[in-house]
Amino acid sequence: MSERSERTNERLSFTLAPELEAQAPPEARGLTRDGVRMLVAHRSSGDLTSSTFTQFPTFLDPGDLVVINTSATLPAAVDGLARDGTRLVLHLSTQIGPQRWVVEPRHPAGAVSERWSGPPPPHTIALGEGATVHLVGPHLSSDRLWVAELSLPGPALTWLAEHGRPIRYGPVVAPRPLSDYQNTYATEPGSAEMASAGRPFTPEIITKLVSRGVGVTPLVLHTGVASLEADEIPYPERLVVPSFTASRVNATHHDGGRVVAVGTTVVRALEAAAEHDGTVRPLDGWTDLVITPERGVRTVDGLLSGWHEPEASHLLMLEAVAGRELLERSYAAALDERYLWHEFGDVHLVLP
């Protein structure tokens, strides 16, 4: 086991130096969108290969299938003011009804915000321009997420487009436009935060995949706010696995190809739509599936992912795909070679 890691609630634990947290998109660092670094890990051999995402198509074979999540990022952070003068930042996580959302109230903290602490947040919050939100109660067993009723003067997406901004955490030191938080193939707004494993994709990369005989097919899973705490697991999320995507996944496996998921959101969606034998069926609904090494995966052969925080719940899914030893070695190598973390950072490709 790496000296940097140890088992903590069965999740990978390591120390992430602040200078390895990407503070801006690669385009602001003099790179192209697809110019980020990529560490390729092979389960069969245990080999680790340092590359860049521009070479992603060369690691796939004709007949393989890449599955992408076409959910688009919302400007889901808004400022609020309680009746007693308390200022808040509200992150809209997941829409669960016509006016009902799961939200995260947060304390303003300079240019960003921090997790709510102390007494419960005020239950009635003004958002400006005639908009208000009322916190109904905690969401499931969470101590940071609330079910809320929103009263807006117009459609939610229209109002957010005018008054919201992208959710931003501490490492990103300056505000960035919403376009920086969108994948190039995103089509359906609904995610609180970007499904960031797909950020390096460009039209040129997709063209190279197709010309190589590699299929590309979509699904939709709208992501909620990130589970940044070690004791949290993913919450229910809305998804659509179209019939043609289910058919292409099944046909790829039947013909001996590999299915490569772009991001943990794609793994969650495909696994939620899978039968016990790994056959994928169309699905339009919600999933509360949590993928662990014990549960394993049935539909995915490879995974392209960003680099996740120490002890994050997503690391359990990575372990289910990569295995514990390869995961530890990958993260040790990424730390040694100074890969960059977070949504604007580098990527990790796990292949059979």
C-alpha positions as CSV (number, residue, x, y, z in Angstrom):
1,M,0.0,0.0,0.0
2,S,1.2,3.5,-0.8
3,E,2.7,5.4,2.2
4,R,0.3,8.2,1.2
5,S,-2.8,6.1,1.6
6,E,-4.6,4.1,4.2
7,R,-8.0,2.6,4.7
8,T,-10.4,5.0,6.2
9,N,-14.0,3.6,6.2
10,E,-12.7,1.6,3.2
11,R,-12.0,4.7,1.2
12,L,-8.7,5.8,-0.2
13,S,-7.1,8.5,2.0
14,F,-4.2,10.7,1.0
15,T,-2.9,14.2,1.5
16,L,-3.6,16.6,-1.4
17,A,-1.2,19.6,-1.5
18,P,-3.0,22.9,-2.2
19,E,-0.8,23.5,-5.3
20,L,-2.3,20.4,-6.9
21,E,-5.8,21.9,-6.9
22,A,-6.5,23.4,-10.3
23,Q,-7.5,27.1,-9.9
24,A,-8.6,27.8,-13.5
25,P,-9.5,26.0,-16.7
26,P,-6.6,24.7,-18.9
27,E,-7.4,27.4,-21.4
28,A,-6.4,30.0,-18.8
29,R,-3.2,28.1,-18.2
30,G,-2.1,28.3,-21.8
31,L,-3.5,24.9,-22.8
32,T,-6.3,23.7,-25.1
33,R,-9.4,22.2,-23.5
34,D,-8.2,18.7,-24.6
35,G,-4.6,19.4,-23.6
36,V,-4.9,18.3,-19.9
37,R,-2.8,15.4,-18.7
38,M,-4.2,11.9,-18.6
39,L,-2.9,8.9,-16.6
40,V,-3.9,5.6,-18.2
41,A,-4.2,2.6,-15.9
42,H,-4.5,-1.0,-17.3
43,R,-6.1,-3.6,-15.0
44,S,-4.7,-6.6,-16.9
45,S,-1.1,-5.6,-16.7
46,G,-1.1,-3.0,-13.9
47,D,0.8,-0.6,-16.2
48,L,0.5,3.1,-15.7
49,T,1.0,5.4,-18.7
50,S,1.4,9.2,-18.6
51,S,-0.2,10.9,-21.6
52,T,-2.5,13.8,-22.5
53,F,-6.2,13.7,-23.4
54,T,-5.4,14.5,-27.0
55,Q,-4.3,10.9,-27.2
56,F,-7.5,9.5,-25.7
57,P,-8.7,8.0,-29.0
58,T,-5.5,6.0,-29.5
59,F,-6.1,4.0,-26.3
60,L,-9.4,2.7,-27.7
61,D,-10.1,0.1,-30.4
62,P,-12.6,-0.1,-33.2
63,G,-15.8,-1.6,-31.8
64,D,-15.4,0.1,-28.4
65,L,-18.2,2.4,-27.2
66,V,-17.8,5.7,-25.2
67,V,-20.8,6.7,-23.2
68,I,-21.2,10.4,-22.4
69,N,-23.5,12.4,-20.1
70,T,-25.1,15.3,-22.0
71,S,-26.6,17.0,-18.9
72,A,-25.7,20.7,-18.9
73,T,-24.6,22.8,-15.9
74,L,-27.0,25.3,-14.3
75,P,-26.0,28.6,-12.9
76,A,-27.1,27.1,-9.6
77,A,-25.6,29.5,-7.0
78,V,-27.7,32.5,-5.9
79,D,-27.4,35.0,-3.1
80,G,-30.1,35.2,-0.4
81,L,-31.1,37.4,2.5
82,A,-33.1,36.3,5.6
83,R,-35.6,38.4,7.4
84,D,-33.1,39.0,10.3
85,G,-30.4,40.3,7.9
86,T,-28.4,37.0,7.6
87,R,-26.8,36.7,4.2
88,L,-26.6,33.3,2.6
89,V,-25.4,31.6,-0.6
90,L,-27.9,29.1,-1.8
91,H,-26.8,26.2,-4.0
92,L,-29.7,24.6,-6.0
93,S,-29.0,20.9,-6.1
94,T,-31.8,18.9,-7.6
95,Q,-35.3,19.8,-8.8
96,I,-37.8,17.3,-7.4
97,G,-41.1,19.0,-8.2
98,P,-42.5,22.0,-10.1
99,Q,-41.4,24.4,-7.4
100,R,-39.6,22.0,-5.0
101,W,-35.8,21.7,-5.0
102,V,-33.1,20.1,-2.9
103,V,-30.9,23.0,-1.9
104,E,-27.7,23.7,0.2
105,P,-27.6,26.9,2.3
106,R,-24.0,28.1,2.8
107,H,-22.2,30.9,4.5
108,P,-20.7,33.6,2.4
109,A,-16.9,33.4,2.8
110,G,-15.2,36.1,0.8
111,A,-15.3,35.3,-2.9
112,V,-16.8,31.8,-2.4
113,S,-18.9,30.1,0.4
114,E,-18.4,27.5,3.0
115,R,-20.6,24.7,4.6
116,W,-23.3,25.9,6.9
117,S,-22.5,25.6,10.6
118,G,-24.1,26.6,13.9
119,P,-27.9,27.0,14.3
120,P,-30.1,25.8,11.4
121,P,-30.3,28.3,8.5
122,P,-33.3,30.7,8.4
123,H,-36.3,29.0,6.8
124,T,-37.5,31.9,4.7
125,I,-34.9,33.5,2.4
126,A,-35.4,36.4,-0.1
127,L,-33.5,35.9,-3.4
128,G,-34.3,39.3,-4.9
129,E,-36.5,40.4,-7.8
130,G,-39.5,39.0,-6.0
131,A,-38.1,35.5,-5.6
132,T,-38.2,33.7,-2.3
133,V,-37.3,30.2,-0.9
134,H,-38.8,28.5,2.1
135,L,-36.9,25.6,3.6
136,V,-39.3,22.8,4.4
137,G,-37.1,20.4,6.2
138,P,-33.8,18.4,5.9
139,H,-33.4,16.2,2.8
140,L,-33.3,12.5,3.8
141,S,-30.7,12.2,6.5
142,S,-28.5,15.0,5.4
143,D,-27.4,17.8,7.8
144,R,-26.5,20.1,5.0
145,L,-29.2,19.6,2.3
146,W,-32.8,20.9,2.6
147,V,-36.0,20.4,0.7
148,A,-37.2,23.9,-0.3
149,E,-40.2,25.5,-2.0
150,L,-39.1,28.1,-4.5
151,S,-41.3,31.0,-5.5
152,L,-39.9,32.6,-8.6
153,P,-41.4,35.3,-10.9
154,G,-40.8,33.1,-14.0
155,P,-39.5,29.7,-15.1
156,A,-36.7,28.4,-13.0
157,L,-34.2,28.1,-15.8
158,T,-35.0,31.5,-17.1
159,W,-34.7,33.1,-13.7
160,L,-31.4,31.3,-12.9
161,A,-29.9,32.4,-16.3
162,E,-30.4,36.0,-15.2
163,H,-29.7,35.8,-11.5
164,G,-27.6,32.7,-10.9
165,R,-23.9,31.9,-11.3
166,P,-21.9,28.6,-11.5
167,I,-21.2,26.9,-8.2
168,R,-17.6,27.6,-7.2
169,Y,-15.5,26.2,-4.4
170,G,-12.3,27.5,-2.8
171,P,-9.6,26.3,-5.3
172,V,-11.1,28.3,-8.1
173,V,-9.8,31.7,-7.1
174,A,-11.7,33.9,-9.6
175,P,-15.2,33.7,-11.1
176,R,-15.5,31.9,-14.4
177,P,-18.3,32.2,-17.0
178,L,-20.9,29.4,-17.2
179,S,-19.3,28.3,-20.5
180,D,-16.2,27.2,-18.6
181,Y,-18.4,24.8,-16.7
182,Q,-20.1,23.2,-19.7
183,N,-19.0,20.2,-21.6
184,T,-19.0,20.8,-25.3
185,Y,-21.6,18.1,-26.0
186,A,-24.0,19.2,-23.2
187,T,-27.6,19.7,-24.4
188,E,-30.0,19.4,-21.5
189,P,-29.7,21.8,-18.5
190,G,-30.2,20.2,-15.1
191,S,-26.9,19.6,-13.3
192,A,-25.9,21.7,-10.2
193,E,-22.3,21.0,-11.1
194,M,-20.5,20.0,-14.2
195,A,-20.0,16.3,-15.0
196,S,-16.4,17.2,-15.2
197,A,-14.8,14.0,-16.6
198,G,-16.1,15.1,-20.0
199,R,-14.7,18.6,-19.9
200,P,-11.7,17.8,-22.1
201,F,-13.8,16.5,-25.0
202,T,-13.7,18.7,-28.1
203,P,-15.5,18.2,-31.5
204,E,-12.1,17.1,-32.8
205,I,-11.7,14.4,-30.2
206,I,-15.2,13.0,-31.0
207,T,-14.4,13.1,-34.7
208,K,-11.2,11.1,-34.1
209,L,-13.1,8.5,-32.1
210,V,-15.7,8.1,-34.8
211,S,-13.1,7.9,-37.6
212,R,-11.3,5.2,-35.6
213,G,-14.5,3.1,-35.4
214,V,-15.2,3.9,-31.8
215,G,-18.9,4.6,-31.0
216,V,-20.1,7.6,-28.9
217,T,-23.6,7.5,-27.4
218,P,-25.4,9.7,-24.8
219,L,-27.4,9.4,-21.7
220,V,-28.5,12.0,-19.1
221,L,-27.9,12.1,-15.4
222,H,-28.5,15.5,-13.6
223,T,-25.9,15.8,-10.9
224,G,-26.6,17.3,-7.5
225,V,-24.1,19.3,-5.4
226,A,-20.9,17.5,-4.7
227,S,-20.6,15.2,-1.6
228,L,-17.5,16.8,-0.3
229,E,-17.6,15.2,3.2
230,A,-16.1,11.8,3.9
231,D,-19.3,10.6,5.7
232,E,-21.6,11.3,2.7
233,I,-22.8,9.1,-0.1
234,P,-24.5,10.2,-3.4
235,Y,-28.1,11.2,-3.1
236,P,-30.9,10.3,-5.6
237,E,-30.5,11.8,-9.0
238,R,-32.6,12.1,-12.2
239,L,-31.5,10.1,-15.2
240,V,-32.5,9.0,-18.7
241,V,-30.9,6.0,-20.4
242,P,-32.4,6.1,-23.9
243,S,-33.4,2.8,-25.6
244,F,-30.8,3.3,-28.4
245,T,-28.0,3.8,-25.8
246,A,-29.1,0.7,-23.9
247,S,-29.1,-1.2,-27.3
248,R,-25.6,0.0,-28.2
249,V,-24.1,-1.0,-24.9
250,N,-25.6,-4.5,-25.1
251,A,-24.5,-4.8,-28.8
252,T,-21.0,-3.7,-27.9
253,H,-20.6,-6.3,-25.3
254,H,-22.2,-9.0,-27.5
255,D,-19.6,-8.2,-30.2
256,G,-16.6,-8.2,-27.8
257,G,-16.1,-4.5,-27.5
258,R,-15.4,-2.4,-24.4
259,V,-17.8,0.1,-22.9
260,V,-16.0,3.1,-21.5
261,A,-17.9,5.5,-19.2
262,V,-17.1,9.2,-19.2
263,G,-17.4,10.0,-15.6
264,T,-18.9,8.4,-12.5
265,T,-22.3,9.8,-13.5
266,V,-22.4,7.5,-16.5
267,V,-21.4,4.5,-14.4
268,R,-24.2,5.3,-12.0
269,A,-26.8,5.7,-14.8
270,L,-25.8,2.5,-16.6
271,E,-25.6,0.4,-13.5
272,A,-29.0,1.7,-12.4
273,A,-30.4,0.5,-15.7
274,A,-28.7,-2.9,-15.7
275,E,-30.2,-6.3,-15.0
276,H,-28.3,-8.8,-12.9
277,D,-26.6,-10.2,-16.0
278,G,-25.4,-6.8,-17.1
279,T,-28.0,-6.3,-19.8
280,V,-28.9,-2.6,-20.0
281,R,-32.6,-1.6,-20.3
282,P,-34.0,1.9,-21.1
283,L,-34.6,3.8,-17.9
284,D,-36.3,7.2,-17.3
285,G,-36.5,8.0,-13.6
286,W,-34.4,8.3,-10.5
287,T,-31.6,6.3,-9.0
288,D,-30.3,6.1,-5.4
289,L,-27.7,3.4,-6.4
290,V,-24.4,3.5,-4.5
291,I,-21.7,1.6,-6.2
292,T,-19.1,-0.1,-3.9
293,P,-16.3,-2.6,-4.5
294,E,-18.5,-5.2,-2.9
295,R,-21.4,-4.5,-5.3
296,G,-19.1,-4.2,-8.3
297,V,-20.0,-3.1,-11.8
298,R,-21.9,-5.1,-14.5
299,T,-22.0,-2.8,-17.6
300,V,-18.7,-0.8,-17.7
301,D,-15.3,-2.0,-18.8
302,G,-13.4,1.3,-18.6
303,L,-13.8,4.6,-16.9
304,L,-12.6,8.1,-17.6
305,S,-12.6,10.2,-14.5
306,G,-11.2,13.3,-12.8
307,W,-9.2,13.0,-9.7
308,H,-11.3,12.8,-6.5
309,E,-10.8,14.3,-3.1
310,P,-9.4,12.1,-0.3
311,E,-12.1,9.7,1.1
312,A,-14.7,10.9,-1.4
313,S,-17.6,8.4,-2.0
314,H,-16.7,8.4,-5.7
315,L,-13.5,6.5,-4.8
316,L,-15.6,3.5,-3.9
317,M,-16.9,3.4,-7.4
318,L,-13.4,3.9,-8.8
319,E,-12.2,0.9,-6.7
320,A,-15.1,-1.2,-8.1
321,V,-13.8,-0.5,-11.6
322,A,-10.1,-0.5,-11.1
323,G,-9.5,-2.6,-8.0
324,R,-7.9,-1.4,-4.8
325,E,-4.2,-2.0,-5.7
326,L,-4.4,-0.2,-9.1
327,L,-6.4,2.6,-7.6
328,E,-3.8,3.2,-4.9
329,R,-0.9,3.0,-7.4
330,S,-2.7,5.5,-9.8
331,Y,-3.3,8.0,-7.1
332,A,0.3,7.7,-5.7
333,A,1.6,8.2,-9.3
334,A,-0.7,11.2,-9.8
335,L,0.5,12.8,-6.6
336,D,4.2,12.1,-7.5
337,E,3.8,13.4,-11.0
338,R,1.9,16.4,-9.8
339,Y,-1.4,15.9,-11.7
340,L,-4.0,18.6,-11.1
341,W,-7.3,17.9,-9.2
342,H,-10.9,19.2,-9.4
343,E,-13.1,20.1,-12.3
344,F,-10.5,22.0,-14.2
345,G,-7.7,19.5,-13.6
346,D,-6.3,16.4,-15.3
347,V,-8.0,13.0,-15.9
348,H,-7.6,9.3,-15.1
349,L,-8.4,6.6,-17.6
350,V,-8.9,3.0,-16.3
351,L,-9.0,0.3,-19.0
352,P,-9.2,-3.5,-18.7
